[in-house]
Amino acid sequence: MAQFDFDIGIIGGGPAGTATAAYLAKAGLSCVILEREIFPRPHVGESLVPSSTRVFKEIGFLEKMDKAGFPKKYGAAWTTNGSGPIYTDHFEGLEPDCHAGIRFAEREQPGVDRNYTFHVDRGKFDLMLLQHAHELGATVYEGIQVQTIDFSEPDHPRICFSIGQKSVHTTVRVVIDASGRRTLLGNQLKLRIQDPVFNQYALHTWFEGYDRNIVARDSAQTEYIFIHFLPLTNTWVWQIPITETITSIGVVTQKKYFAKSRQERQQFFWDCIGSRPELAAGLKAAQQLRPLTDEGDYSYAMKQICGDNFVLVGDAARFVDPIFSTGVSIALNSARFASHDITQAAEKGNFRKHSFQTYESTLRRGTKNWYDFITVYYRLNVLFTAFVRDKRYRIDVLKLLQGDVYDEDNPHVLSIMKNIVDEVEQNENHMWHSCLGDLTSNAFIPVF
């Protein structure tokens, strides 16, 4: 019988990798996490969605989150400079393009006993998760650079990595690629497909002392995540509380607008912020704590997300535009779904691709729903905010915003949104036709 160093080898110690390790260690499987960085380290993706709570509960991590002092996120809001009410046959007297807010407590969420989720300092949050996986029994190595996975011997993969100048390997039964946007296996096996539509870039930093009351409608909204629409097409700003006094601010824009030099990027950032004067005034009065960091050209999919003796989770499996705080939620839920299939495969002693079929279909369904939702948003902002404010659709939209996107192939509310967008696209005289964004010129045609 073949001998293995570990049952499970996990490449990457971010939320996807550590949550997977936590699930599998609790199930009695031996796991090793190989992380190339030394934690804590800064990371983008600081706002969670409520579906994350299910994962925290199942791996025994929720109490630690409650005690950590992270800001509680009770809802979300979207703002832009509006110009009065919009009247249509479908929506009555709304101002959907000015300010739309929603509270998670408006919908009871199965398996979630909190009316809030969290905003997190990813340096602290990721370290806590890594330590939690270790406490549950996972072996953790940091500062480890994985070079390749050797699949030459069937059912006996080797993870090859370096320690200093020395090249070594470890043998496992299953490889979990949780390497994030590095997509180690996706690149090695040539599975990665760059998204030809969402080629967004982000510039982001932290500010100390920014007054979040400037854009809030009431005090309850000061710890919401805010998305501020900008006049520049398909460009927006995130506003995320990190502590009581520190706020993460990021500008997301299309690749064609993204400046190349550091000085040009700095100017572009402040020019974008300046298009919302109240936001600019608040940030100018605050102290910038970090240099601007850029993230670019980051949306992609994989031709397959599992195979014989391997599974891709989190950003290594799929990355979609972060407009609805999808990143950590997809990472945690992919760990949840993958771990179920891996545990069953271990019981049967069979780690062939078909053993992970439920995981693959579930994750693809959920990420497709996220993708369709994001597409609607970019194609017609005014429609999204109108749906948020319309009592007929508000709860169905909230379900998606809570992260419950994995149980339906075609959520009814998304079908309605698509139909309305089709009407607007086909009718040049429609009052919303001029509001159409140009990012998805072939809206709703499957990209992958």
C-alpha positions, 0 to 999 in steps of 0.5 A: 500500500502506498504511504503518504505524508498527509491525507490532504496537501493544501497550497495557500493559507488564506480563507479558502485553504484554512477553512478547508483544512479546518473542515477536514481536520475536524473530520479526522484527516491529516492536513498540511498547509503550505503558505508562501508568505509570513502572516500577518500580511495585508490583503484586499477583500475586507468585507464579508457577506452573511453566508460566511457565518454558516462556515464560521459556525460549522468550523467552530470559529464564530465565537472568535469572530465575535470576540475579535472586535471587527466592525459588525456589518448590518447592511450595504448602501449604494450612492450616486449624484442623482437628479430627481425621481424616475417614473416608468411603467414598471417602477413608481416614483423612485429615486433609484440612482441617488441612495439605496440601502438594505439591512440584512435583518430584513430577511431571515437567513436559514442557518444564520443566527446573526443579523450582521456579518463583519468587515475585517482587517485581512491581516488579522482575520487571515492569521486568526483562521490559519491559527484556528486550522492549526489548533484543529490539527492541521500542520502549517508551514509559512514561507514555503514556495510551492513550484509544481505538483507532480501527478506522474504517479497515479493517485500519488501526487507530490507537492514540490516546493523549496525551503531556502536553497533546498528542493523537497516534496511531500506526498498526499492523497489529494491536493487542494489548490487554495493559492488565490489569484496565483492559481498555481494548478490552474496555470500549471494545467492550463485551465485558466481562462481570462475574463474578456468582459470584466477586466477591472483594476482597483486602487485602494488604501486606508484612511484614519479619521474619515467621517463616515457620517458624511454619506450615511442617511442615519447613524445605523449606516456608518458601519455599512459597506458603501458603493459610490457610483462615479461619473466615469463609466463602470467606475465605483468606490468602495468604503469599508470600515476596518476599525472605529477610526480606519476606513478602507477606500478603493477605486475600481475602474476598467482597464482602459482607464487605468494609469500606468505610472505610480504618479498617474495612478495617484492622480487618477485616484484623487480625480475619481474621488473628486467627482464626488465632492462630499467624499473627497472633502472627507478623505482630504480631511483624513490621514492616508495610512498606506501607499496606494496598492493596485490590483489588476486584470483579475476576473477569470474562470477555470475550464475545470475546478477538480480532477483526479486527486485535486480540487481548486477552491476560492480564488484559485477556482474562480474570481469574479468582480468584487462589487458585492463582496463575493471574494471571501464568501466564495472562498469560505463556501467553496471550502464548505462544499469541497470538504463535504465531497473530500470527506466522502471520497476519503471514506470510500478511498476514491479521489477520482474526479467524479467524487467531486462532482457535487462540489463542482456543480454547486460552486459553478451554479453559485458563481454563475449567479454571482456573475449574472448579478454583477452583469446586471449591475454593470449593464444598468446601474439604475435597474439594480438600485430600483430593484433594491428599493422596490418591495416586490423584489427587495427580499429576493435581491437581499437573498443574493446579497446575503450570499445565498446563491448556490441553491437555484440554477436561475433565480427568478429575480435575475430572470426578471432583471435580464428581461428588463435589460433586454427591453432597454437594450432593444428600445432606443427610445426607452428612458433608461437606454442612455443609462446602459453601461458599455462594459457588457456589450453582449450582456448575458451571453455566457462568457465561459 
